[in-house]
Amino acid sequence: MNKIKIIKPTLKDLEAVVNVEKAAWPDIGDGMVAEHSKFKTRIELGLMHLLYFNGKPAGIISYQYPSFTNSEILNSIYDEHTQKKDFLSWDYLVHNFKLPKNWYEATNNGFVINDGISTNNYNSDCVFLIGVGVDTKLKGNGLVNYLISHTIKEAKQEGKKFVLGYGRLPQLSEQYENPTIIDAQNHLLKLKPNTDLPDDYGARFHVFNGARAVSVIPNAMDDPESKNYGFLALYNLK
């Protein structure tokens, strides 16, 4: 039987964290590169979980806790999506609800807090998922779901109202060379056969764990697999 353990890493785990990150992502694109300095900051802030699979480091998740927004704003977005029953315009959400326009703005380029600048709003009652990664050799063991569900459970226990993330669409590049935003939306709507879950695994684990895909984000991050697209994933914890 496989053994899974999730811990809050300390600085002594920094090399293990970076090695998992390197094993999880292609070493391309600014948003995909594993950097010691960013993980060091996140560990020091207590904003990471490290998953062990059969005694070996296998997965990581980073988050902002609290985040840059609050439940009043996200509840309004959630209600609008419920009423519209379709994707909301990302430009509209950025302009009207002051959401960071891309992953770099949302995370202070991955540092959260750096040179006195912070994207943490300490009045926030929400959690932002910075990123999750699992050693590619261990795909198929549901480790991403363990990390996501653990973080959501922790957020609920702390009284948070929403979890949000700027998710990826890594299989978009398999279908399109130069996708438009309509192409990206249609790709996100495509379901895995015989399921109610997205076909793209980058969206699937979010929806599986209770998120709604509310809006497609152009130029979300430097991500060749996703053709730089992403999407707003909203978890309503009420």
N, CA and C of each residue as an Amber inpcrd file, in Angstrom:
protein
   714
   0.8430000  -1.1980000   0.0000000   0.0000000   0.0000000   0.0000000
   0.8810000   1.2520000   0.0000000   0.5660000   2.1970000  -0.8860000
   1.3510000   3.4180000  -0.9730000   1.1330000   4.2930000   0.2530000
   2.1980000   4.9040000   0.7270000   2.1340000   5.7560000   1.9050000
   2.3450000   7.2110000   1.4980000   1.3990000   8.0670000   1.9040000
   1.4610000   9.4880000   1.5790000   1.5080000  10.2980000   2.8630000
   2.4270000  11.2510000   2.9040000   2.5700000  12.1280000   4.0650000
   2.7880000  13.5490000   3.5640000   2.0710000  14.5140000   4.1440000
   2.2060000  15.9130000   3.7570000   2.6990000  16.7060000   4.9580000
   3.7780000  17.4750000   4.7500000   4.3630000  18.2570000   5.8370000
   4.4860000  19.7220000   5.4260000   4.7010000  20.5780000   6.3990000
   5.0550000  21.9720000   6.1530000   6.5870000  22.0230000   6.1330000
   7.2060000  22.2640000   4.9720000   8.6670000  22.1940000   4.8950000
   9.3590000  23.3310000   5.6420000  10.5850000  23.0710000   6.0670000
  11.4570000  24.0850000   6.6480000  12.6280000  24.2930000   5.6920000
  13.5160000  25.2040000   6.0350000  14.6300000  25.4950000   5.1340000
  15.5380000  24.2950000   4.9000000  15.5580000  23.3510000   5.8210000
  16.3630000  22.1480000   5.5970000  15.7930000  21.3020000   4.4550000
  14.5440000  21.5650000   4.0820000  13.9070000  20.8350000   2.9870000
  14.0190000  21.5750000   1.6550000  14.7290000  22.7010000   1.6190000
  14.7530000  23.5330000   0.4160000  15.2330000  22.7730000  -0.8120000
  16.3100000  22.0190000  -0.6890000  16.8220000  21.2770000  -1.8440000
  15.8160000  20.2420000  -2.3270000  15.1410000  19.5860000  -1.3960000
  14.1260000  18.5990000  -1.7660000  12.9820000  19.2700000  -2.5210000
  12.5710000  20.4480000  -2.0520000  11.4930000  21.1930000  -2.7070000
  11.8870000  21.5710000  -4.1350000  13.0880000  22.1180000  -4.2990000
  13.5440000  22.5320000  -5.6270000  13.6970000  21.3260000  -6.5520000
  14.1660000  20.2200000  -6.0350000  14.3160000  19.0140000  -6.8580000
  12.9650000  18.4820000  -7.3240000  11.9520000  18.5610000  -6.4560000
  10.6080000  18.1500000  -6.8700000  10.0990000  19.0770000  -7.9660000
  10.3130000  20.3770000  -7.7850000   9.8760000  21.3460000  -8.7970000
  10.5280000  21.0600000 -10.1520000  11.8150000  20.7720000 -10.1430000
  12.5110000  20.4760000 -11.3960000  11.9760000  19.2030000 -12.0410000
  11.5790000  18.2460000 -11.2190000  11.0400000  16.9900000 -11.7420000
   9.5960000  17.1280000 -12.2070000   8.9570000  18.2410000 -11.8210000
   7.5350000  18.4060000 -12.1250000   7.2710000  19.1950000 -13.4000000
   8.1580000  20.1510000 -13.7280000   7.8790000  21.0660000 -14.8280000
   8.9750000  21.0200000 -15.8790000   8.6130000  21.2800000 -17.1360000
   9.6440000  21.4660000 -18.1630000  10.4340000  22.7210000 -17.8390000
  11.7250000  22.6860000 -18.0550000  12.5910000  23.8150000 -17.6940000
  12.5720000  24.8730000 -18.7960000  11.3570000  25.3560000 -19.0740000
  11.1800000  26.3740000 -20.1160000  10.1830000  27.4040000 -19.6230000
  10.4060000  28.6600000 -20.0130000   9.4870000  29.7130000 -19.6200000
   9.7880000  30.2430000 -18.2360000   9.7210000  31.5610000 -18.0940000
  10.0350000  32.1760000 -16.8080000   9.1680000  31.6290000 -15.6880000
   7.9090000  31.3500000 -16.0040000   7.0090000  30.8790000 -14.9600000
   7.2260000  29.4410000 -14.5630000   8.0340000  28.7080000 -15.3260000
   8.2120000  27.2930000 -15.0650000   9.5380000  26.9650000 -14.3770000
  10.4390000  27.9330000 -14.3020000  11.7890000  27.6600000 -13.8080000
  11.8210000  27.6020000 -12.2860000  12.4150000  26.5260000 -11.7600000
  12.5580000  26.3900000 -10.3060000  13.6710000  27.2970000  -9.8110000
  13.3790000  28.1290000  -8.8260000  14.3680000  29.0550000  -8.2900000
  14.4390000  28.9330000  -6.7770000  15.6480000  28.7680000  -6.2660000
  15.8480000  28.6440000  -4.8240000  15.2630000  29.8240000  -4.0590000
  15.5140000  31.0400000  -4.5640000  15.1510000  32.2410000  -3.8060000
  13.6510000  32.3420000  -3.5720000  12.8590000  31.9840000  -4.5800000
  11.4020000  32.0680000  -4.4300000  10.8950000  31.0290000  -3.4370000
  11.4210000  29.8210000  -3.5390000  10.9750000  28.7800000  -2.6100000
  11.4720000  29.0460000  -1.1930000  12.6560000  29.6180000  -1.0790000
  13.1710000  29.9690000   0.2440000  12.2200000  30.9470000   0.9340000
  11.7780000  31.9640000   0.1830000  10.8470000  32.9460000   0.7470000
   9.5280000  32.2970000   1.1400000   8.9990000  31.4520000   0.2710000
   7.7070000  30.8080000   0.5690000   7.8090000  29.8980000   1.7920000
   8.9100000  29.1730000   1.9050000   9.1050000  28.3110000   3.0760000
   9.1900000  29.1530000   4.3410000   9.9470000  30.2440000   4.2790000
  10.0890000  31.1150000   5.4480000   8.7510000  31.7130000   5.8680000
   7.8790000  31.9730000   4.8960000   6.5580000  32.5260000   5.1870000
   5.5450000  31.4560000   5.5790000   5.9440000  30.1870000   5.4940000
   5.0300000  29.0960000   5.8290000   3.9530000  28.8780000   4.7940000
   4.2810000  29.1200000   3.5130000   3.2910000  29.0750000   2.4430000
   3.4950000  27.8890000   1.5050000   3.9250000  26.7590000   2.0480000
   4.1360000  25.5750000   1.2230000   3.7620000  24.3050000   1.9710000
   3.4160000  23.2760000   1.1820000   3.3240000  21.9060000   1.6820000
   4.2260000  21.0350000   0.8130000   4.8440000  20.0410000   1.4240000
   5.6980000  19.0730000   0.7290000   5.1170000  17.6900000   0.9510000
   4.8660000  16.9800000  -0.1310000   4.2740000  15.6450000  -0.0580000
   5.3470000  14.5830000  -0.2380000   5.3310000  13.6090000   0.6630000
   6.1930000  12.4300000   0.5540000   5.3550000  11.2480000   0.0770000
   5.8960000  10.5320000  -0.9050000   5.2380000   9.3410000  -1.4360000
   6.1680000   8.1570000  -1.2060000   5.7260000   7.2350000  -0.3710000
   6.5580000   6.0870000   0.0010000   7.9360000   6.5250000   0.5040000
   7.9160000   7.5690000   1.3180000   9.1290000   8.0240000   1.9850000
  10.0130000   8.9760000   1.2120000   9.6300000   9.3250000  -0.0280000
  10.4610000  10.2040000  -0.8470000   9.6990000  11.4670000  -1.2350000
  10.3830000  12.6310000  -1.2630000   9.7230000  13.8650000  -1.6940000
   9.1610000  13.7050000  -3.1030000   7.8810000  14.0400000  -3.2770000
   7.2400000  13.7550000  -4.5560000   6.3690000  14.8860000  -5.0870000
   5.9090000  15.7930000  -4.2250000   5.0180000  16.8500000  -4.6840000
   5.0860000  18.0680000  -3.7900000   4.7700000  19.2230000  -4.3520000
   4.7550000  20.4700000  -3.5840000   3.5560000  21.3180000  -3.9960000
   3.0970000  22.1410000  -3.0780000   2.0910000  23.1460000  -3.3870000
   2.4700000  24.4190000  -2.6490000   2.3400000  25.5510000  -3.3460000
   2.5970000  26.8660000  -2.7670000   1.3090000  27.6670000  -2.8120000
   1.1290000  28.5380000  -1.8420000  -0.1160000  29.3110000  -1.7720000
   0.1230000  30.6160000  -1.0300000  -0.7680000  31.5870000  -1.2590000
  -0.7680000  32.8300000  -0.4830000  -1.8980000  32.7350000   0.5330000
  -1.5590000  32.9610000   1.7530000  -2.4950000  32.6970000   2.8510000
  -2.2680000  33.7280000   3.9380000  -2.9170000  34.8850000   3.9130000
  -4.0530000  35.2830000   3.0680000  -3.6120000  35.7150000   1.6680000
  -4.6030000  36.0270000   0.8280000  -4.2970000  36.3860000  -0.5520000
  -4.4530000  37.8840000  -0.7600000  -4.6090000  38.2800000  -2.0200000
  -4.6850000  39.6890000  -2.4010000  -6.1170000  40.1960000  -2.5100000
  -7.1120000  39.3320000  -2.3170000  -8.5020000  39.7290000  -2.4970000
  -9.3280000  39.2450000  -1.3170000 -10.6530000  39.4480000  -1.3860000
 -11.5030000  39.0380000  -0.2710000 -12.7770000  38.3740000  -0.7730000
 -13.5180000  37.7810000   0.1460000 -14.6800000  36.9800000  -0.2270000
 -15.8190000  37.8240000  -0.7900000 -15.9090000  39.0870000  -0.4010000
 -16.9660000  39.9440000  -0.9510000 -16.8010000  40.0850000  -2.4600000
 -15.5700000  40.3230000  -2.8900000 -15.2800000  40.4380000  -4.3180000
 -15.5030000  39.1100000  -5.0280000 -14.9510000  38.0420000  -4.4700000
 -15.0520000  36.7400000  -5.1390000 -16.4770000  36.2170000  -5.1390000
 -17.2540000  36.5410000  -4.1260000 -18.6510000  36.1170000  -4.1080000
 -19.4410000  36.8220000  -5.2130000 -19.1140000  38.0940000  -5.4690000
 -19.7700000  38.8220000  -6.5600000 -19.4360000  38.1890000  -7.9050000
 -18.1660000  37.8300000  -8.0890000 -17.7550000  37.1670000  -9.3270000
 -18.4490000  35.8170000  -9.4630000 -18.4910000  35.0820000  -8.3710000
 -19.1230000  33.7580000  -8.3670000 -20.5970000  33.8700000  -8.7500000
 -21.2900000  34.8580000  -8.1790000 -22.7150000  35.0470000  -8.4740000
 -22.9320000  35.4590000  -9.9240000 -22.0660000  36.3270000 -10.4490000
 -22.1950000  36.7300000 -11.8520000 -22.0190000  35.5320000 -12.7770000
 -21.0570000  34.6860000 -12.4500000 -20.8450000  33.4910000 -13.2710000
 -22.0560000  32.5680000 -13.1970000 -22.6460000  32.4390000 -12.0200000
 -23.8400000  31.6070000 -11.8490000 -24.9790000  32.1170000 -12.7230000
 -25.1510000  33.4360000 -12.7480000 -26.2430000  34.0290000 -13.5200000
 -25.9870000  33.9480000 -15.0210000 -24.7550000  34.2000000 -15.4290000
 -24.4270000  34.2230000 -16.8550000 -24.3360000  32.8240000 -17.4450000
 -23.8910000  31.8690000 -16.6400000 -23.7100000  30.4860000 -17.0890000
 -22.7550000  30.4080000 -18.2760000 -21.7530000  31.2570000 -18.2420000
 -20.7420000  31.2770000 -19.2980000 -19.4970000  31.9590000 -18.7340000
 -18.3870000  31.8510000 -19.4600000 -17.1620000  32.4880000 -19.0030000
 -17.3370000  34.0000000 -18.9060000 -16.7730000  34.5900000 -17.8670000
 -16.7430000  36.0330000 -17.7220000 -15.4920000  36.5820000 -18.4020000
 -15.5920000  37.7910000 -18.9130000 -14.4500000  38.4290000 -19.5680000
 -13.3510000  38.7170000 -18.5520000 -12.1220000  38.3240000 -18.8830000
 -11.0100000  38.5790000 -17.9680000 -10.7280000  40.0750000 -17.8460000
 -10.7920000  40.8040000 -18.9460000 -10.5870000  42.2550000 -18.8800000
 -11.6110000  42.8960000 -17.9490000 -12.8370000  42.4250000 -18.0260000
 -13.8970000  42.9420000 -17.1520000 -13.5770000  42.6640000 -15.6870000
 -13.1310000  41.4650000 -15.3690000 -12.8270000  41.1120000 -13.9790000
 -11.6430000  41.9120000 -13.4490000 -10.6300000  42.0940000 -14.2850000
  -9.4600000  42.8680000 -13.8610000  -9.8440000  44.3220000 -13.6150000
 -10.6300000  44.8830000 -14.5150000 -10.9950000  46.2980000 -14.4170000
 -11.9690000  46.5620000 -13.2780000 -12.9820000  45.7090000 -13.1340000
 -14.0520000  45.9760000 -12.1710000 -13.7850000  45.4260000 -10.7770000
 -12.9810000  44.3740000 -10.6760000 -12.7530000  43.7500000  -9.3750000
 -11.2900000  43.8050000  -8.9350000 -10.4750000  44.4940000  -9.7480000
  -9.0760000  44.7510000  -9.3930000  -8.2710000  43.4720000  -9.1420000
  -8.5830000  42.4240000  -9.8950000  -7.7760000  41.2120000  -9.7970000
  -6.4540000  41.4270000 -10.5340000  -5.3700000  40.8670000 -10.0360000
  -4.0970000  40.9440000 -10.7670000  -4.2580000  40.3310000 -12.1540000
  -3.7080000  40.9860000 -13.1790000  -3.9970000  40.5510000 -14.5430000
  -3.2720000  39.2760000 -14.9350000  -2.2050000  38.9140000 -14.2160000
  -1.4870000  37.6840000 -14.5460000  -0.8530000  37.0960000 -13.2890000
  -0.2290000  35.9330000 -13.4370000   0.3660000  35.2300000 -12.2980000
   1.4790000  36.0440000 -11.6580000   2.2360000  36.7730000 -12.4590000
   3.3640000  37.5410000 -11.9350000   2.8890000  38.6560000 -11.0140000
   1.8290000  39.3610000 -11.4210000   1.2710000  40.4060000 -10.5630000
   0.6460000  39.8030000  -9.3060000   0.0070000  38.6600000  -9.4580000
  -0.6760000  38.0340000  -8.3210000   0.2920000  37.5840000  -7.2390000
   1.4930000  37.1960000  -7.6440000   2.4360000  36.5750000  -6.7030000
   3.6830000  37.4110000  -6.4420000   3.7030000  38.6600000  -6.9470000
   4.9240000  39.4640000  -6.8530000   6.0890000  38.7050000  -7.4920000
   5.8260000  38.2260000  -8.7050000   6.8000000  37.4540000  -9.4830000
   7.2570000  36.1950000  -8.7550000   6.3350000  35.6120000  -7.9890000
   6.6250000  34.3560000  -7.3030000   7.1860000  34.5060000  -5.9110000
   7.5230000  35.7220000  -5.5040000   8.1410000  35.9380000  -4.1920000
   7.1260000  36.2200000  -3.0810000   5.9090000  36.6560000  -3.4410000
   4.8640000  37.0710000  -2.5030000   5.2900000  38.3420000  -1.7710000
   6.3870000  38.2710000  -1.0400000   6.9320000  39.4460000  -0.3590000
   8.3910000  39.5960000  -0.7780000   8.7510000  40.7900000  -1.2890000
  10.1150000  41.0050000  -1.7710000  10.4180000  42.4960000  -1.7980000
  11.5330000  42.8880000  -1.2290000  11.9560000  44.2920000  -1.2060000
  10.8730000  45.2090000  -0.6450000  10.1770000  44.7260000   0.3700000
   9.1560000  45.5370000   1.0140000   7.8300000  45.5750000   0.2860000
   7.7480000  44.9390000  -0.8820000   6.5040000  44.8960000  -1.6530000
   5.8300000  43.5540000  -1.4130000   4.5210000  43.5810000  -1.1670000
   3.8040000  42.3490000  -0.8470000   2.4820000  42.2970000  -1.5890000
   2.1120000  41.1050000  -2.0580000   0.7860000  40.9140000  -2.6330000
  -0.1530000  40.2780000  -1.6190000   0.3110000  40.0970000  -0.3960000
  -0.5580000  39.6110000   0.6730000  -1.3890000  40.7590000   1.2310000
  -2.6960000  40.5520000   1.3300000  -3.5870000  41.4990000   1.9920000
  -4.0200000  40.8400000   3.2940000  -3.5330000  41.3480000   4.4040000
  -3.7490000  40.6560000   5.6690000  -5.1800000  40.7750000   6.1860000
  -6.0260000  41.5110000   5.4550000  -7.4560000  41.5300000   5.7610000
  -8.2180000  40.5150000   4.9170000  -7.4970000  39.7830000   4.0780000
  -8.1390000  38.8280000   3.1790000  -8.6160000  37.5920000   3.9270000
  -9.7510000  37.0630000   3.4680000 -10.2670000  35.8050000   4.0060000
 -10.2740000  34.7380000   2.9120000  -9.2730000  34.8160000   2.0290000
  -9.1650000  33.9050000   0.8880000  -7.7320000  33.3910000   0.7530000
  -7.5910000  32.3000000   0.0300000  -6.2850000  31.6940000  -0.2390000
  -6.0740000  31.6420000  -1.7470000  -4.8870000  32.0420000  -2.1980000
  -4.5310000  31.9510000  -3.6090000  -3.5300000  30.8240000  -3.8060000
  -3.8370000  29.9210000  -4.7260000  -2.9300000  28.8170000  -5.0420000
  -1.8720000  29.3090000  -6.0270000  -0.6360000  29.3970000  -5.5670000
   0.4570000  29.8700000  -6.4200000   0.8270000  28.8130000  -7.4560000
   0.9680000  27.5760000  -7.0240000   1.3410000  26.5190000  -7.9520000
   1.4300000  25.1770000  -7.2630000   1.2370000  24.1370000  -8.0460000
   1.3290000  22.7720000  -7.5340000   2.1050000  21.9450000  -8.5460000
   2.9630000  21.0700000  -8.0460000   3.7470000  20.2340000  -8.9440000
   4.0570000  18.8840000  -8.3390000   4.0670000  17.8730000  -9.1810000
   4.3610000  16.5010000  -8.7680000   5.3890000  15.9150000  -9.7300000
   6.3310000  15.1760000  -9.1900000   7.3250000  14.4750000 -10.0080000
   6.6090000  13.7310000 -11.1390000   6.9770000  14.0350000 -12.3820000
   6.2750000  13.4560000 -13.5260000   6.3470000  11.9300000 -13.5510000
   7.3560000  11.3560000 -12.9250000   7.4680000   9.8880000 -12.8980000
   6.3730000   9.2620000 -12.0360000   5.7190000  10.0870000 -11.2080000
   4.7150000   9.5620000 -10.2770000   3.2960000   9.9550000 -10.6550000
   3.1150000  10.4580000 -11.8700000   1.7670000  10.7910000 -12.3260000
   0.9020000   9.5370000 -12.3360000  -0.3790000   9.7290000 -12.0480000
  -1.3030000   8.6070000 -12.0160000  -1.5960000   8.1100000 -10.6190000
  -0.9440000   8.7150000  -9.6180000  -1.1740000   8.3210000  -8.2260000
  -2.0690000   9.3010000  -7.4640000  -2.6230000  10.2850000  -8.1780000
  -3.5330000  11.2310000  -7.5460000  -2.8700000  12.1780000  -6.5700000
  -1.5660000  12.4160000  -6.7160000  -0.8390000  13.2160000  -5.7300000
  -1.2240000  14.6950000  -5.7760000  -1.5270000  15.2150000  -6.9710000
  -1.9830000  16.6060000  -7.0630000  -3.2730000  16.7830000  -6.2770000
  -4.1780000  15.8210000  -6.3960000  -5.4410000  15.9140000  -5.6610000
  -5.2220000  15.8740000  -4.1520000  -4.2640000  15.0860000  -3.7080000
  -3.9470000  15.0600000  -2.2720000  -3.4890000  16.4410000  -1.8040000
  -2.6290000  17.0800000  -2.5780000  -2.1060000  18.3890000  -2.2020000
  -3.1970000  19.4590000  -2.2190000  -4.0200000  19.4490000  -3.2680000
  -5.1000000  20.4290000  -3.3670000  -6.1040000  20.2440000  -2.2350000
  -6.5550000  19.0150000  -2.0270000  -7.5740000  18.7690000  -0.9980000
  -7.0430000  19.0830000   0.3950000  -5.7630000  18.8080000   0.6390000
  -5.1590000  19.1190000   1.9360000  -5.1610000  20.6280000   2.1780000
  -4.8210000  21.3920000   1.1440000  -4.7670000  22.8460000   1.2690000
  -6.1630000  23.4320000   1.4440000  -7.1450000  22.8970000   0.7290000
  -8.5270000  23.3590000   0.8780000  -9.0480000  23.0530000   2.2780000
  -8.7760000  21.8650000   2.7630000  -9.2040000  21.4910000   4.1130000
  -8.6020000  22.4300000   5.1490000  -7.3320000  22.7440000   5.0030000
  -6.6590000  23.6560000   5.9200000  -7.2900000  25.0470000   5.8590000
  -7.6140000  25.5050000   4.6450000  -8.2390000  26.8180000   4.4840000
  -9.5980000  26.8670000   5.1750000 -10.3820000  25.8060000   5.0300000
 -11.6880000  25.7430000   5.7020000 -11.5230000  25.7880000   7.2100000
 -10.5610000  25.0430000   7.7180000 -10.3330000  25.0100000   9.1610000
  -9.9330000  26.3790000   9.6990000  -9.2780000  27.1770000   8.8590000
  -8.8530000  28.5190000   9.2560000  -9.9420000  29.5640000   9.0200000
 -11.1080000  29.1240000   8.5450000 -12.2280000  30.0350000   8.3470000
 -12.1890000  30.8270000   7.0580000 -11.3710000  30.4090000   6.0990000
 -11.3180000  31.1060000   4.8210000 -12.5890000  30.8170000   4.0230000
 -12.9830000  31.7920000   3.1830000 -14.2450000  31.6880000   2.4490000
 -14.0650000  31.1990000   1.0120000 -12.9370000  31.5340000   0.4090000
 -12.6740000  31.1310000  -0.9710000 -11.2160000  30.7040000  -1.1160000
 -10.9940000  29.7830000  -2.0450000  -9.6660000  29.4920000  -2.5800000
  -9.7380000  29.8130000  -4.0670000  -8.7190000  30.4610000  -4.5860000
  -8.6890000  30.7530000  -6.0120000  -7.3140000  30.4430000  -6.5740000
  -7.2740000  30.2440000  -7.8780000  -6.0070000  29.9880000  -8.5430000
  -6.0720000  30.4280000  -9.9880000  -4.9130000  30.7370000 -10.5620000
  -4.7910000  30.9850000 -11.9920000  -4.2550000  29.6850000 -12.5920000
  -5.1830000  28.8350000 -13.0110000  -4.8210000  27.5040000 -13.4730000
  -4.1950000  27.5000000 -14.8630000  -3.5870000  26.3650000 -15.2100000
  -2.9270000  26.1810000 -16.4990000  -3.8050000  25.3610000 -17.4390000
  -3.4640000  25.4200000 -18.7450000  -4.1090000  24.5990000 -19.7720000
  -3.0140000  23.9230000 -20.6020000  -2.2500000  23.0150000 -19.9940000
  -1.0450000  22.4810000 -20.6410000  -1.2860000  21.6540000 -21.8960000
  -2.5140000  21.1810000 -22.1100000  -2.7800000  20.4000000 -23.3170000
  -3.2840000  21.2600000 -24.4760000  -3.3950000  22.5670000 -24.2440000
  -3.8530000  23.4630000 -25.3070000  -2.9070000  23.4300000 -26.4970000
  -1.6120000  23.3050000 -26.2260000  -0.6150000  23.3000000 -27.3040000
  -0.7070000  22.0500000 -28.1740000  -1.3500000  21.0140000 -27.6740000
  -1.5240000  19.7970000 -28.4720000  -2.5860000  19.9880000 -29.5500000
  -3.4580000  20.9650000 -29.3280000  -4.5920000  21.1730000 -30.2300000
  -4.4300000  22.3940000 -31.1290000  -3.7280000  23.4200000 -30.6250000
  -3.6280000  24.6800000 -31.3580000  -2.1870000  25.1770000 -31.4050000
  -1.8370000  25.7790000 -32.5380000  -0.5320000  26.4220000 -32.6600000
  -0.5970000  27.8660000 -32.1700000  -1.6420000  28.5810000 -32.6110000
  -1.8300000  29.9810000 -32.2120000  -3.2860000  30.1930000 -31.8000000
  -3.6790000  29.6860000 -30.6490000  -5.0880000  29.7460000 -30.2560000
  -5.5690000  31.1540000 -29.9270000  -6.8120000  31.4340000 -30.2960000
  -7.4900000  32.6500000 -29.8550000  -8.1010000  32.3860000 -28.4820000
  -8.6320000  33.4280000 -27.8680000  -9.2660000  33.2300000 -26.5690000
 -10.5050000  32.3450000 -26.7050000 -11.1930000  32.4200000 -27.8430000
 -12.3460000  31.5410000 -28.0790000 -11.8800000  30.0930000 -28.1680000
 -10.7580000  29.8630000 -28.8320000 -10.1880000  28.5120000 -28.8970000
  -9.8780000  27.9970000 -27.4940000  -9.2820000  28.8500000 -26.6720000
  -8.9350000  28.4490000 -25.3050000 -10.1820000  28.1530000 -24.4840000
 -11.2290000  28.9440000 -24.6710000 -12.4860000  28.6950000 -23.9620000
 -13.0920000  27.3580000 -24.3880000 -13.1190000  27.1130000 -25.6850000
 -13.6670000  25.8460000 -26.1810000 -12.8480000  24.6630000 -25.6820000
 -11.5440000  24.8380000 -25.6360000 -10.6650000  23.7900000 -25.1120000
 -10.9830000  23.5020000 -23.6500000 -11.1980000  24.5490000 -22.8740000
 -11.5010000  24.3790000 -21.4530000 -12.8520000  23.7040000 -21.2450000
 -13.7850000  23.9280000 -22.1650000 -15.1220000  23.3300000 -22.0550000
 -15.1430000  21.8530000 -22.4570000 -14.1370000  21.4220000 -23.1960000
 -14.1020000  20.0360000 -23.6620000 -13.9550000  19.0800000 -22.4850000
 -14.8200000  18.0670000 -22.4300000 -14.8340000  17.1360000 -21.3050000
 -14.0810000  15.8470000 -21.6260000 -13.4860000  15.2890000 -20.6010000
 -12.8900000  13.9650000 -20.7240000 -14.0170000  12.9670000 -20.9730000
 -13.8480000  12.0400000 -21.9140000 -14.9240000  11.0950000 -22.2340000
 -15.4940000  10.3980000 -21.0030000 -16.8150000  10.3300000 -20.9700000
 -17.5670000   9.6310000 -19.9190000 -17.4060000  10.2590000 -18.5350000
 -17.0790000  11.5660000 -18.5040000 -16.9680000  12.2760000 -17.2270000
 -17.5900000  13.6630000 -17.3640000 -17.7160000  14.3480000 -16.2390000
 -18.1210000  15.7560000 -16.2260000 -16.9220000  16.6520000 -15.9340000
 -15.7320000  16.1470000 -16.1620000 -14.5000000  16.8650000 -15.8510000
 -13.8020000  17.3320000 -17.1310000 -13.0640000  18.4470000 -17.0610000
 -12.3460000  18.9250000 -18.2470000 -11.3740000  17.8850000 -18.7910000
 -11.2220000  17.8920000 -20.0950000 -10.2890000  16.9640000 -20.7230000
  -8.8410000  17.3490000 -20.4140000  -8.5720000  18.6450000 -20.3240000
  -7.2180000  19.1160000 -20.0170000  -6.9190000  18.8550000 -18.5430000
  -5.8500000  18.1140000 -18.2750000  -5.5640000  17.7280000 -16.8870000
  -5.2240000  18.9260000 -16.0070000  -4.7840000  20.0450000 -16.6270000
  -4.4890000  21.2370000 -15.8450000  -5.7240000  21.8520000 -15.2230000
  -6.8600000  21.6740000 -15.8620000  -8.1350000  22.1530000 -15.3160000
  -8.8630000  21.0550000 -14.5560000  -8.5910000  19.8120000 -14.9460000
  -9.3600000  18.6960000 -14.3880000  -9.2280000  18.5870000 -12.8800000
  -8.0020000  18.7090000 -12.3530000  -7.8390000  18.5130000 -10.9080000
  -8.4940000  19.6350000 -10.1130000  -8.5570000  20.8380000 -10.6950000
  -9.2570000  21.9270000 -10.0050000 -10.7560000  21.6230000  -9.9150000
 -11.3590000  21.2660000 -11.0440000 -12.7980000  20.9910000 -11.0630000
 -13.1170000  19.7640000 -10.2200000 -12.2690000  18.7490000 -10.2790000
 -12.4620000  17.5420000  -9.4710000 -12.5330000  17.8800000  -7.9890000
 -11.7580000  18.8630000  -7.5660000 -11.7110000  19.2350000  -6.1550000
 -12.6930000  20.3410000  -5.7850000 -13.5900000  20.6970000  -6.7290000
 -14.6860000  21.5930000  -6.3850000 -14.6260000  22.9850000  -6.9600000
 -13.6550000  23.2740000  -7.8130000 -13.5390000  24.6260000  -8.3700000
 -14.4520000  24.8170000  -9.5690000 -14.7630000  26.0680000  -9.8240000
 -15.3960000  26.4760000 -11.0690000 -14.3530000  27.1680000 -11.9350000
 -14.3830000  26.8690000 -13.2300000 -13.5720000  27.6080000 -14.1970000
 -14.4000000  28.7990000 -14.6530000 -14.0490000  29.9920000 -14.1860000
 -14.9070000  31.1670000 -14.3230000 -14.5240000  32.0500000 -15.5040000
 -13.2290000  32.1240000 -15.8140000 -12.7750000  33.0260000 -16.8630000
 -11.4660000  32.5170000 -17.4450000 -11.2880000  32.6900000 -18.7430000
 -10.0170000  32.3540000 -19.3870000  -9.1040000  33.5780000 -19.3360000
  -7.8360000  33.3500000 -18.9820000  -6.8740000  34.4290000 -18.7720000
  -5.8380000  34.4260000 -19.8980000  -5.8500000  35.4280000 -20.7750000
  -4.7780000  35.5300000 -21.7780000  -3.5020000  36.0460000 -21.1280000
  -2.3670000  35.5620000 -21.6020000  -1.0640000  35.9900000 -21.0580000
  -0.9990000  35.8230000 -19.5470000  -1.4820000  34.6780000 -19.0850000
  -1.4890000  34.3990000 -17.6470000  -0.0760000  34.2500000 -17.1020000
   0.7830000  33.6050000 -17.8720000   2.1940000  33.4640000 -17.5100000
   2.9540000  32.9500000 -18.7270000   4.2710000  33.0040000 -18.6570000
   5.1100000  32.4900000 -19.7420000   5.0820000  30.9730000 -19.6730000
   4.2110000  30.3580000 -20.4740000   3.9170000  28.9300000 -20.3620000
   3.6630000  28.3660000 -21.7580000   4.6990000  27.9180000 -22.4640000
   4.5330000  27.4320000 -23.8310000   3.5110000  26.3050000 -23.9710000
   3.4500000  25.4000000 -22.9960000   2.4830000  24.3010000 -23.0870000
   1.0520000  24.8240000 -23.1400000   0.7810000  25.8590000 -22.3510000
  -0.5660000  26.4350000 -22.2820000  -0.7480000  27.5820000 -23.2680000
   0.2570000  27.7990000 -24.1200000   0.2290000  28.9280000 -25.0490000
  -0.0200000  30.2420000 -24.3070000   0.4870000  30.2970000 -23.0860000
   0.3980000  31.4660000 -22.1990000  -1.0110000  31.7320000 -21.6710000
  -1.9460000  30.8430000 -21.9570000  -3.2980000  30.9990000 -21.4190000
  -3.4010000  30.3440000 -20.0470000  -4.3550000  30.8310000 -19.2860000
  -4.7140000  30.2110000 -18.0200000  -6.1990000  30.4020000 -17.7900000
  -6.6460000  30.1100000 -16.5890000  -8.0620000  30.3400000 -16.2770000
  -8.2030000  30.6040000 -14.7850000  -9.2520000  31.3350000 -14.4360000
  -9.5450000  31.6190000 -13.0390000 -10.3480000  30.4670000 -12.4610000
  -9.7560000  29.7850000 -11.4800000 -10.4340000  28.7020000 -10.7610000
 -10.9110000  29.2430000  -9.4180000 -12.2010000  29.1240000  -9.1500000
 -12.7820000  29.6140000  -7.8970000 -13.3630000  28.4560000  -7.1020000
 -12.8990000  28.3130000  -5.8620000 -13.4430000  27.3430000  -4.9150000
 -14.2440000  28.1130000  -3.8730000 -15.5510000  27.9050000  -3.8430000
 -16.4000000  28.5140000  -2.8240000 -16.4490000  27.5650000  -1.6340000
 -15.8960000  27.9700000  -0.4990000 -15.7730000  27.0780000   0.6560000
 -16.9710000  27.1390000   1.5950000 -17.9880000  27.9060000   1.2490000
 -19.1490000  28.0410000   2.1390000 -19.9360000  26.7400000   2.1990000
